[in-house]
Amino acid sequence: MQADPGTEEEQSFLTHLVELRSRLLKAVAAVLVVLVALLPFSKRVYALLAQPLVEHLPVGGSMIATEVASPFLVPLKLCFFVALFLAMPVVLYQLWAFVSPGLYRHEKRLAMPLLASAVVLFYIGCAFAYFLVLPAVFTFTTGIAPEGVAVMPDISRFLDFALMLFLAFGLCFEVPVALIILVAIGVVTPAQLAANRSYAIVGAFVVSAIVTPPDVLSMLMLAIPMCLLYELGILVARAIVRRAAEADAAE
């Protein structure tokens, strides 16, 4: 007696759901473990984030909390995002473990390095924003305050601003990964990317003007790395295409 195809498909679907549930639970557990470990140090974590701003406040200046619960909730919110940030390799590994069985061998060879590169580049973008961009932004913003205006940033608004900046720089640093994916799926070729370099440069400056504060230094600090990463993406894409051509010729 042959098995009912509909029953087999239903069982396969349920198996995938169970697997997805297991992977999601492991990813959430990883974030929660890091979050619990960070909670006792929530104030210290926020102090580290605010250090680039505090160092550039005028003498006697300080940050303020305009909402009653902000001194308690803002550090907790930051700890959650830091926990997600630190646990991201585990979260992405669980995602990879779920989708990898359905990939072909050549897709696995390309996907794993791309996934690892995406994580590293995102971390580099956030570190670049923290160590270089934030001090430059706060030097500019505190220096242009009109006379008689006390610079006293709100802790909640500052956190939102810093997280937005980290996300913007982290995502913009993914340019090489995005280019390699576009080349791998056949949307563009390395030659086309090189030929449209001038448009990419203009686009980098437009994006940086939108996502960074309104000062030239911050815009340049995002636009220039994006242009360099664009060139890096072209070089890596050419190497991948050349290696694929050599492999096809060998077969």
Secondary structure as UniProt FT lines:
FT   HELIX           5..38
FT   HELIX           39..41
FT   HELIX           42..54
FT   TURN            55..56
FT   TURN            59..60
FT   TURN            68..69
FT   HELIX           70..99
FT   HELIX           100..102
FT   HELIX           105..128
FT   HELIX           129..133
FT   HELIX           134..143
FT   TURN            147..148
FT   HELIX           155..172
FT   TURN            173..174
FT   HELIX           175..184
FT   TURN            185..186
FT   HELIX           190..195
FT   HELIX           197..211
FT   HELIX           216..250
//
